[in-house]
């Protein structure tokens, strides 16, 4: 059995199955399977994890390269998240500091492999040099699947057109609080990486985890999962906002640090009187030192504010723990989609009243 590696440089943040590099990667994995070889891979980036998904589907033996300090975590993640049989998994820890790990890992993978299959390779990059060296050393470099590398586009920003906001939406949702959602760069909270990448592989011309699809998933499953991303780890929460929908447009911003929007014009609104009965309470804003003065009961609702993190305009309400929508009668829930077409489709698919953010 030979050891093969399929190489792709960095790709778009939110890919879809119609992209040429994905189609050709699928074909390359099929060749590895046909020839009875194993696949050398890593994890943590979309190109590597798409290969992992395809390898899992094809029951191809996996040589997993990981940082020496993460070998147990990486092994558990691959087995659980990608459904790979432990007997099909061989660990190859790479000794390296974390900053240099990506380059050292790639070098180790290519050096150990006998079959190199480049697909989408950035000209002048580290992978191109490794492939050239492998070819010069006499290794089998298969060029049948190579495509022209395309610089990843920033396709993640959503521009809000205030002139199109539905003039009736503030009145329709008066005395409501809203859980706004957005397009995630990875899987939904209730989704494995295997299922996430399968959705990408099956998609055609659109990333399958848009804010609209995310909203539909929440409404279908009747649960809003907590986040610890911007909260204290001990108090994962579901956030709602009392800010009117039209004013919320000013809060829908691109956050370069996280490579995502704060939120998009897709959400779930529930009346304030319902919220109060379901232990959803207003956030307590204050300087960081105020936290120590709060009672244990109130600490989960504390949100620090400073010149760098001014969250008061959000008028946040918070539910500690996952929020079960089954606790709210359907006729008290209002879903928000960006366009009239989407709101009509949403109401039809999930059986809940829906309004559009744009007129």
URVEN-V815210 format. One record per residue. N is the residue number from 1. RES is the residue in one letter. PHI is phi in whole degrees, 0 to 359 (999 if undefined). NEAR is the number of other C-alpha atoms within 10 Angstrom. D_FIRST is the distance of its C-alpha to the first C-alpha in whole Angstrom. Layout:
n = {N N}
res = {RES RES}
phi = {PHI PHI}
near = {NEAR NEAR}
d_first = {D_FIRST D_FIRST}
This chain:
n = {1 2 3 4 5 6 7 8 9 10 11 12 13 14 15 16 17 18 19 20 21 22 23 24 25 26 27 28 29 30 31 32 33 34 35 36 37 38 39 40 41 42 43 44 45 46 47 48 49 50 51 52 53 54 55 56 57 58 59 60 61 62 63 64 65 66 67 68 69 70 71 72 73 74 75 76 77 78 79 80 81 82 83 84 85 86 87 88 89 90 91 92 93 94 95 96 97 98 99 100 101 102 103 104 105 106 107 108 109 110 111 112 113 114 115 116 117 118 119 120 121 122 123 124 125 126 127 128 129 130 131 132 133 134 135 136 137 138 139 140 141 142 143 144 145 146 147 148 149 150 151 152 153 154 155 156 157 158 159 160 161 162 163 164 165 166 167 168 169 170 171 172 173 174 175 176 177 178 179 180 181 182 183 184 185 186 187 188 189 190 191 192 193 194 195 196 197 198 199 200 201 202 203 204 205 206 207 208 209 210 211 212 213 214 215 216 217 218 219 220 221 222 223 224 225 226 227 228 229 230 231 232 233 234 235 236 237 238 239 240 241 242 243 244 245 246 247 248 249 250 251 252 253 254 255 256 257 258 259 260 261 262 263 264 265 266 267 268 269 270 271 272 273 274 275 276 277 278 279 280 281 282 283 284 285 286 287 288 289 290 291 292 293 294 295 296 297 298 299 300 301 302 303 304 305 306 307 308 309 310 311 312 313 314 315 316 317 318 319 320 321 322 323 324 325 326 327 328 329 330 331 332 333 334 335 336 337 338 339 340 341 342 343 344 345 346 347 348 349 350 351 352 353 354 355 356 357 358 359}
res = {X X X X X X X X X X X X X X X X X X X X X X X X X X X X X X X X X X X X X X X X X X X X X X X X X X X X X X X X X X X X X X X X X X X X X X X X X X X X X X X X X X X X X X X X X X X X X X X X X X X X X X X X X X X X X X X X X X X X X X X X X X X X X X X X X X X X X X X X X X X X X X X X X X X X X X X X X X X X X X X X X X X X X X X X X X X X X X X X X X X X X X X X X X X X X X X X X X X X X X X X X X X X X X X X X X X X X X X X X X X X X X X X X X X X X X X X X X X X X X X X X X X X X X X X X X X X X X X X X X X X X X X X X X X X X X X X X X X X X X X X X X X X X X X X X X X X X X X X X X X X X X X X X X X X X X X X X X X X X X X X X X X X X X X X X X X X X X X X X X X X X X X X X X X X X X X X X X X X X X X}
phi = {999 275 248 248 223 253 249 224 284 303 240 297 295 229 281 225 293 279 289 298 295 288 300 287 295 302 294 295 297 299 295 302 297 299 276 75 263 267 241 265 217 223 217 106 230 297 301 294 284 293 297 300 298 293 295 297 301 268 57 271 301 246 256 265 263 216 293 302 280 247 298 291 297 296 297 298 298 295 295 283 283 245 65 271 296 304 289 265 242 240 270 228 293 249 280 190 285 294 295 269 303 305 291 293 297 300 296 296 298 292 297 278 278 262 236 248 238 283 242 240 242 291 300 80 271 299 295 299 296 296 293 299 296 295 296 295 276 94 287 280 257 266 263 295 248 290 234 291 290 245 299 303 270 276 253 254 279 243 269 265 265 297 291 260 298 303 294 262 294 294 291 298 247 296 65 240 245 234 266 274 236 201 279 276 274 220 290 294 302 260 237 281 298 301 292 299 288 296 297 295 297 277 289 252 234 218 303 278 244 290 299 295 294 296 298 297 297 298 289 292 272 62 211 251 279 289 232 247 299 240 236 296 303 285 230 300 218 253 262 233 230 269 299 298 305 292 290 295 303 290 263 275 233 281 249 301 300 260 57 201 284 300 193 236 284 223 194 231 252 227 296 299 295 292 302 296 282 248 63 261 233 295 291 255 266 179 296 310 290 295 307 293 273 278 287 306 294 267 301 298 262 280 230 291 233 203 298 270 223 258 259 304 299 288 48 286 246 218 248 277 94 301 251 269 290 296 282 245 299 304 284 256 259 234 267 240 240 291 246 302 296 292 293 296 296 297 301 292 281 249 69 233 303 225 234 255 287 263 279}
near = {8 12 20 26 26 23 26 23 23 17 20 16 17 21 25 22 21 16 15 18 24 22 15 18 24 18 14 23 24 16 12 22 17 11 11 15 20 25 26 28 24 25 17 9 12 19 23 18 19 22 26 28 23 20 23 20 14 14 15 23 23 25 21 21 22 25 21 17 14 12 17 13 11 21 19 14 15 23 15 15 16 22 17 24 15 14 8 14 18 15 17 19 18 20 14 16 12 11 8 10 16 17 14 16 21 19 16 17 26 23 16 12 19 17 22 24 22 24 25 26 22 17 13 8 10 15 21 18 13 19 21 12 14 19 14 11 10 9 17 15 18 15 11 12 18 19 14 12 17 16 11 13 10 10 11 17 16 16 12 16 9 13 9 11 20 18 13 14 18 17 10 12 19 15 15 24 27 26 21 23 24 22 25 18 16 15 16 17 11 11 11 16 21 22 15 19 25 17 17 21 22 12 16 14 12 14 20 23 23 18 21 22 16 20 23 20 17 19 21 13 12 15 16 23 17 18 18 12 9 9 17 15 11 8 17 20 25 20 25 27 21 21 21 19 25 18 13 17 19 12 16 19 16 17 12 9 6 9 14 18 20 15 22 26 24 28 28 22 24 23 17 18 12 17 19 12 9 14 13 21 19 18 23 21 19 14 11 12 9 14 19 9 9 14 9 10 7 13 17 22 25 21 22 19 15 11 6 6 9 12 15 15 13 18 16 22 24 23 22 17 14 14 20 14 18 11 11 15 11 13 10 13 20 20 24 31 26 21 19 17 11 18 22 15 14 23 18 12 12 14 13 18 17 23 27 21 26 21 14}
d_first = {0 4 7 10 13 16 19 23 26 29 30 33 34 34 32 32 30 32 31 29 26 25 25 23 20 20 19 17 15 15 13 10 11 12 9 6 5 7 10 12 16 19 23 26 26 26 24 21 22 22 19 18 21 19 15 18 19 16 14 11 10 12 12 16 18 22 25 25 28 27 24 26 27 24 22 25 25 22 22 26 26 23 22 19 18 18 15 13 14 14 17 17 21 22 26 28 31 31 33 30 27 26 26 25 22 21 21 19 16 16 16 13 11 10 11 14 16 20 22 25 26 29 31 32 30 27 24 25 26 22 21 24 23 19 20 23 20 18 15 14 17 17 20 21 21 24 27 30 30 33 35 35 38 40 41 42 45 48 51 54 57 60 62 60 61 62 66 66 63 65 67 65 63 66 66 62 59 56 52 51 47 45 42 39 36 34 34 37 38 37 33 30 28 26 29 30 27 27 31 30 27 30 33 34 36 37 36 36 37 41 44 45 42 42 46 45 42 45 48 45 44 48 46 47 44 45 44 44 44 47 49 49 46 48 50 47 49 50 52 55 57 61 61 62 60 61 62 58 57 58 55 52 51 48 47 45 44 42 41 43 46 48 49 49 52 50 52 53 57 59 62 64 65 62 60 63 63 59 59 58 60 61 59 61 61 62 62 59 61 63 60 61 64 63 63 60 60 61 58 55 57 58 56 57 59 59 60 56 55 58 57 61 61 58 61 58 58 55 54 52 49 47 50 50 52 53 56 57 59 57 61 61 57 57 54 54 52 53 54 56 54 51 54 55 51 51 54 53 49 50 54 55 58 56 58 57 57 58 61}
